[in-house]
C-alpha cells in the first residue's frame, strides 16, 4: 500500500472530471459461447484480494475448473472498460470493480450478470446492506459481490495528547470529539501544547468524510444536481474551519510520509489507512490510538467482484467468488492485506479481534466494527465522482494559493454544474 491508496478518493474524482465521462462499455460481442467452460479467468489489482486466498481458490476448485488469476497493473478501470467494449474471449470471467467506480458501471449493468440469479439473495444477509445496495441497479439487479469497505475513524497520537494533558483513552477521546467543533477546539488546545503540530493533513480529508456522513451527495435519485444545497455547503464550511484556525497542515503532496511521524496530531481515515500510517512512520509504533469519528463514520473505498456477461461458467464462477468472499476468508484478507471485510461475522473472528501492537495493543476492531455497521445509506450517482472533483480542487486552491473560501465555493459550484450538465444531470 502506498500514498496513492491514501488519496484514492481525490484521485478518482479528478480522473473522472478530466474524462468528463461515465463508463460506456459498448455493445461488445456475443455472450462468450459455452456456459460450462472449464477455464476461468479472474482479474483484480494488487491489494484488492488476499493473494493467499486466491491461490487456495485455484486448488479448492481444481476438480471442476482451472482458475487463472491475474493482478492487473495500471489503470484497472480503463483496461476493464476497453476490454468489455471489445467483447469476445479477452473479457475476464470474474473481475474486480473498485467501489469508487461501481456507480459509473451501473448504467451499463447489462454488461454483467445479475448475481441474484445465481444465488446471491441467499447469502446477501451476511454482508452489510448499505454496501450491497451500492452495487444494485434501480430495478434490483445485483451487479457486484462486496469484497471490502472503508469505515472511517480518528487516528490520534496518544503521546502528544498526554503531553498536552488531554485524556488518551479511546473512549474518553471519542467523548471529547463528538462534534466537529469539539474536534477543532481540541486541536487548537493540542497545538498550543505541541508547537509545530497540526490537527489535520488537509481540509479535503475533512470534506470527504463530512460529505460521507450524510445520506445525500451531489446528485439525487431523480438525477438532479444538489451540490449547491445546504448539506454540501455545511460539509464545505466544516472543512474550512481547520484552515481558518491554523490547525491545517495543508499537505497536498508527498510530504505526508514525513509529516505523519512528526507533525500530525491526528489522521482522519478508513480502516485500511492504519497500514499507511504504520508503513510511513514505523518509529511511532505504540504511540497511535483509534477512536470514533466526530459526528459519525463514513465510508472510503471498498470494492466488488462481478461476472461479465461473457462469463463462460456463471454457476462455477459464482461458487468461486462466494468462497473467496466468505466471512472466514474475508477475515483472512484483513490479516493478509488489511482488507476490511464487508461481512460483519468476520469481525468476531480471531484474525480481527487481536490486539494491534502498532496501536499500543488496542483492539481496533472495537472501533471499526461498530463504525462499519453505522455507515449511512447514501445514493451515489454515476457522475458523482466527476461532479465532486471541483470541490476538491478548490479546497486545495484555498490552501495552496490563499483563495478566499467564498470565492472557491462559488467557483466549485459553477464548475460542478457544468460537469453535471455534460454528463446528463438536470
C-alpha positions in Angstrom: 0.0 0.0 0.0 1.3 3.5 -0.8 0.3 7.0 -0.6 -1.9 6.7 -3.7 -4.2 4.4 -1.8 -4.5 7.1 1.0 -5.5 9.7 -1.6 -7.6 7.5 -3.8 -10.9 9.4 -3.4 -9.4 12.7 -4.6 -7.5 11.0 -7.4 -10.6 9.1 -8.6 -12.6 12.3 -8.6 -10.0 14.2 -10.6 -9.7 11.4 -13.1 -13.4 11.3 -13.6 -13.6 15.1 -14.1 -10.8 15.1 -16.6 -12.5 12.4 -18.7 -15.9 14.1 -18.4 -17.5 10.7 -19.0 -19.1 7.9 -17.1 -18.3 4.4 -18.3 -19.7 3.4 -21.7 -19.0 -0.2 -22.2 -20.4 -0.5 -25.8 -22.3 -3.4 -27.2 -19.4 -5.9 -27.2 -19.9 -9.2 -29.0 -22.0 -12.2 -28.0 -22.2 -14.0 -24.7 -18.9 -15.8 -24.8 -20.3 -19.1 -26.1 -20.5 -22.1 -23.8 -21.7 -21.6 -20.2 -20.0 -24.7 -18.7 -16.4 -23.7 -19.5 -13.5 -25.4 -17.6 -11.1 -22.5 -17.9 -12.0 -19.3 -16.0 -10.1 -16.1 -15.6 -10.1 -13.6 -12.7 -8.9 -10.0 -12.9 -8.1 -8.0 -9.8 -5.5 -5.4 -8.8 -2.8 -5.5 -6.2 -4.3 -5.3 -2.7 -7.9 -6.0 -3.8 -7.9 -9.6 -2.6 -5.7 -11.8 -0.4 -3.2 -13.4 -2.8 -3.1 -16.4 -0.4 -6.9 -16.9 -0.6 -6.8 -16.5 -4.4 -4.1 -19.1 -4.6 -6.0 -21.5 -2.4 -9.2 -20.9 -4.6 -7.3 -22.3 -7.5 -6.6 -25.5 -5.6 -10.0 -25.7 -4.0 -11.8 -25.6 -7.3 -9.3 -27.5 -9.4 -11.6 -30.5 -9.6 -14.1 -28.6 -11.6 -12.3 -25.7 -13.3 -8.9 -24.2 -14.0 -8.8 -20.7 -12.5 -6.2 -18.3 -13.8 -5.9 -15.2 -11.7 -4.2 -12.0 -13.0 -3.2 -9.0 -10.9 -3.7 -6.1 -13.4 -1.4 -3.1 -13.1 -2.0 0.5 -14.3 -5.5 2.0 -14.8 -7.7 -1.0 -14.0 -11.0 0.7 -14.7 -9.8 1.9 -18.2 -8.5 -1.6 -19.1 -11.7 -3.3 -18.0 -13.9 -0.7 -19.8 -11.9 -1.2 -23.0 -12.0 -5.0 -22.8 -15.7 -5.0 -22.1 -16.3 -2.8 -25.1 -14.2 -5.1 -27.3 -16.0 -8.2 -26.1 -15.0 -11.7 -27.1 -12.7 -14.1 -25.3 -10.5 -11.4 -23.8 -13.2 -10.5 -21.3 -12.4 -12.0 -17.9 -14.9 -14.4 -16.4 -14.6 -12.7 -13.0 -13.5 -9.2 -12.4 -13.0 -6.7 -9.6 -14.7 -3.3 -9.7 -13.4 -0.6 -7.4 -16.0 0.9 -5.1 -15.5 4.4 -6.4 -16.1 3.1 -9.9 -19.2 1.0 -9.3 -21.7 3.8 -9.8 -20.3 4.5 -13.3 -20.7 0.9 -14.3 -24.3 0.6 -13.2 -25.8 2.4 -16.3 -24.3 -0.5 -18.3 -25.4 -3.2 -16.0 -26.4 -5.4 -18.9 -22.7 -6.0 -19.5 -22.7 -8.1 -16.2 -24.7 -11.0 -14.9 -27.3 -10.4 -12.2 -25.8 -12.2 -9.2 -29.3 -12.7 -7.7 -30.0 -15.2 -10.5 -27.0 -17.2 -9.3 -27.9 -17.3 -5.6 -26.6 -14.0 -4.1 -30.0 -13.3 -2.5 -29.5 -16.4 -0.3 -26.2 -15.1 1.2 -26.8 -11.3 1.0 -27.7 -11.1 4.6 -24.1 -12.0 5.5 -22.9 -8.7 4.1 -23.6 -5.1 5.1 -26.8 -3.9 3.5 -25.6 -0.4 2.7 -22.6 -1.8 0.8 -24.7 -4.3 -1.1 -27.1 -1.6 -2.3 -24.3 0.4 -3.8 -23.9 -2.3 -6.5 -27.6 -2.6 -7.3 -29.5 -1.2 -10.2 -32.7 0.7 -9.8 -34.7 -2.4 -10.8 -32.9 -4.6 -8.2 -30.2 -6.4 -10.2 -27.1 -7.2 -8.2 -24.0 -6.5 -10.2 -21.3 -6.7 -7.5 -20.5 -9.1 -4.7 -19.0 -7.0 -1.8 -15.3 -7.5 -1.2 -14.4 -4.9 1.4 -15.3 -1.5 2.9 -13.5 1.5 4.4 -15.2 2.6 7.6 -13.6 5.7 8.9 -12.4 6.7 12.4 -10.0 9.1 14.1 -6.3 8.0 14.4 -4.5 10.1 17.1 -1.1 10.4 18.7 -1.5 9.2 22.3 1.8 10.6 23.4 1.1 14.1 22.1 -2.3 14.0 23.7 -0.7 13.0 27.0 1.9 15.8 26.6 -0.9 18.3 26.4 -2.6 16.9 29.5 -5.6 15.6 27.4 -7.3 12.3 28.0 -5.8 9.5 26.0 -8.1 6.5 26.4 -10.0 5.9 23.1 -13.5 6.0 24.7 -12.6 9.3 26.5 -11.2 10.9 23.4 -14.3 9.9 21.5 -16.3 11.8 24.1 -14.1 14.8 23.6 -14.7 14.9 19.9 -18.4 14.1 19.5 -18.9 17.1 17.1 -16.6 18.7 14.5 -16.5 21.9 16.7 -15.3 19.7 19.6 -12.6 18.3 17.4 -11.4 21.6 16.2 -11.4 23.1 19.7 -9.4 20.2 20.9 -7.0 20.6 18.0 -6.3 24.2 18.9 -5.5 23.2 22.5 -3.3 20.4 21.4 -1.4 22.6 19.0 -0.6 25.1 21.8 0.9 22.4 23.9 2.7 20.8 20.9 4.2 23.7 18.9 4.8 22.9 15.2 2.0 20.3 15.0 -1.3 20.3 13.2 -4.7 18.6 13.6 -5.4 17.6 10.0 -3.3 16.9 7.0 -5.5 18.9 4.6 -9.1 20.2 4.5 -10.1 17.9 1.6 -9.9 14.9 4.0 -12.4 16.6 6.3 -14.7 17.4 3.4 -14.6 13.8 2.2 -15.7 12.4 5.5 -18.2 15.2 6.2 -20.0 14.5 2.9 -20.0 10.8 3.5 -21.6 11.2 6.9 -24.9 12.2 5.2 -27.4 10.3 3.1 -27.2 12.7 0.1 -24.2 13.6 -2.1 -24.0 15.8 -5.2 -26.8 14.3 -7.4 -30.1 12.9 -6.2 -32.0 9.8 -7.2 -34.0 11.9 -9.8 -30.7 12.9 -11.5 -30.9 16.5 -10.2 -27.7 18.4 -9.2 -27.8 19.1 -5.5 -24.2 20.1 -4.9 -25.2 23.7 -4.0 -27.6 22.7 -1.3 -27.2 23.0 2.5 -25.8 19.5 3.1 -22.8 20.1 0.8 -22.3 23.8 2.0 -22.3 22.5 5.6 -19.6 20.0 4.7 -17.6 22.7 3.0 -17.9 25.1 6.0 -16.8 22.3 8.3 -13.8 21.6 6.1 -12.7 25.3 6.1 -12.6 25.5 9.9 -9.2 23.9 10.5 -7.8 26.2 7.8 -9.1 29.4 9.4 -8.0 28.2 12.9 -4.4 27.5 11.7 -4.5 23.8 12.6 -4.4 22.6 8.9 -1.0 21.2 7.7 -2.0 22.0 4.1 -0.4 18.7 2.8 -1.4 18.0 -0.8 1.8 16.4 -1.9 4.2 13.5 -1.0 5.3 15.3 2.2 2.6 13.4 4.1 5.0 10.5 4.7 7.4 12.6 6.6 4.7 14.6 8.4 2.7 11.7 9.8 5.5 10.7 12.1 6.4 14.2 13.2 3.8 17.0 12.9 0.4 15.4 12.7 -1.6 15.1 15.8 -4.4 13.1 14.3 -5.4 11.5 11.0 -9.0 11.1 9.7 -9.1 7.9 7.6 -10.5 4.5 6.8 -9.5 1.2 8.4 -7.0 0.5 5.7 -5.3 3.8 6.5 -3.8 2.1 9.6 -1.3 0.4 7.4 -0.4 3.6 5.6 0.5 5.2 8.9 2.4 2.1 10.1 4.4 2.0 6.9 5.1 5.7 6.7 6.1 6.1 10.4 7.3 2.8 11.9 9.2 4.8 14.5 5.9 5.8 16.1 4.9 2.2 16.9 2.9 2.1 20.1 2.1 5.9 20.0 -1.1 5.8 18.0 -4.6 5.0 19.1 -8.0 4.9 17.3 -11.4 6.3 18.3 -14.8 7.1 16.7 -15.0 9.9 14.2 -16.5 13.2 15.2 -20.3 13.1 14.4 -20.2 9.5 12.9 -18.5 7.3 10.4 -18.4 7.4 6.6 -17.1 5.0 4.1 -13.9 5.4 2.0 -13.2 2.7 -0.5 -14.1 -0.9 -0.7 -14.6 -3.0 -3.9 -16.6 -5.8 -5.5 -16.3 -8.9 -7.7 -18.6 -9.1 -10.7 -19.3 -11.5 -13.5 -19.2 -10.1 -17.0 -22.0 -11.3 -19.3 -19.4 -13.3 -21.3 -18.6 -15.4 -18.2 -18.0 -19.0 -19.6 -19.3 -20.8 -16.5 -21.5 -18.5 -14.3 -22.5 -21.1 -11.7 -19.0 -22.2 -11.0 -17.7 -18.6 -11.1 -20.3 -17.6 -8.5 -19.2 -20.5 -6.3 -15.6 -19.2 -6.6 -16.4 -15.6 -5.6 -18.7 -16.8 -2.8 -15.9 -18.9 -1.4 -13.2 -16.2 -1.8 -15.5 -13.7 -0.1 -16.9 -15.9 2.6 -16.7 -14.4 6.1 -13.9 -16.7 7.1 -11.8 -15.8 4.1 -12.8 -12.2 4.5 -11.1 -12.2 7.9 -8.0 -13.8 6.4 -8.0 -10.9 3.9 -7.7 -8.5 6.7 -4.8 -10.4 8.2 -3.0 -10.8 4.8 -3.6 -7.4 3.3 -5.5 -5.1 5.6 -8.7 -5.6 3.5 -11.6 -4.7 5.9 -14.4 -7.2 5.4 -17.9 -6.3 4.2 -19.2 -9.4 6.2 -19.8 -8.5 9.8 -19.4 -12.1 11.0 -15.7 -11.7 10.3 -15.4 -9.0 12.9 -15.7 -11.6 15.7 -13.1 -13.9 14.3 -9.6 -14.2 15.8 -7.9 -12.8 12.7 -9.6 -9.5 13.5 -10.0 -9.4 17.3 -6.4 -9.5 18.5 -4.5 -6.5 19.9 -2.6 -4.3 17.4 1.0 -3.6 18.6 1.3 -0.5 16.5 -1.7 1.0 18.2 -0.4 0.2 21.7 -2.1 -3.1 22.0 -5.6 -1.6 21.2 -8.1 -3.9 19.7 -9.0 -1.6 16.9 -11.9 -3.8 15.6 -13.8 -2.5 18.6 -13.8 0.9 16.9 -14.1 -0.1 13.2 -16.6 -2.9 13.7 -19.4 -0.6 15.1 -18.4 2.1 12.6 -18.9 -0.3 9.7 -22.4 -1.1 10.8 -23.3 2.6 11.4 -22.4 4.0 7.9 -25.5 5.6 6.5 -27.2 4.5 3.3 -26.4 7.1 0.6 -27.1 7.3 -3.1 -24.1 7.7 -5.4 -24.9 8.7 -8.9 -22.8 7.6 -11.9 -21.5 11.2 -12.3 -20.9 11.7 -8.6 -17.1 11.4 -8.6 -16.7 13.8 -11.6 -19.1 16.4 -10.0 -17.2 16.2 -6.7 -13.8 17.0 -8.3 -14.1 20.8 -8.5 -14.8 21.0 -4.7 -11.6 19.1 -4.1 -9.6 21.3 -6.4 -11.0 24.5 -4.9 -10.2 23.3 -1.4 -6.6 22.8 -2.5 -6.6 26.3 -4.0 -7.6 27.7 -0.7 -4.6 26.0 1.0 -2.0 26.4 -1.8 -3.0 29.8 -3.3 -4.8 31.6 -0.4 -8.0 31.8 -2.4 -10.9 33.2 -0.4 -13.2 30.4 0.7 -16.4 32.0 -0.6 -14.8 32.6 -4.0 -13.6 29.0 -4.0 -17.1 27.8 -3.1 -18.8 29.8 -5.9 -16.2 28.5 -8.4 -16.6 24.9 -7.2 -20.4 25.0 -7.6 -20.2 26.7 -11.0 -17.7 24.1 -12.4 -19.6 21.2 -10.8 -22.8 22.3 -12.5 -21.1 22.4 -15.9 -19.7 18.9 -15.4 -23.1 17.7 -14.3 -24.8 19.1 -17.4 -22.2 17.5 -19.7 -23.0 14.2 -18.1 -26.7 14.5 -18.5 -27.6 15.6 -15.0 -30.5 18.0 -14.7 
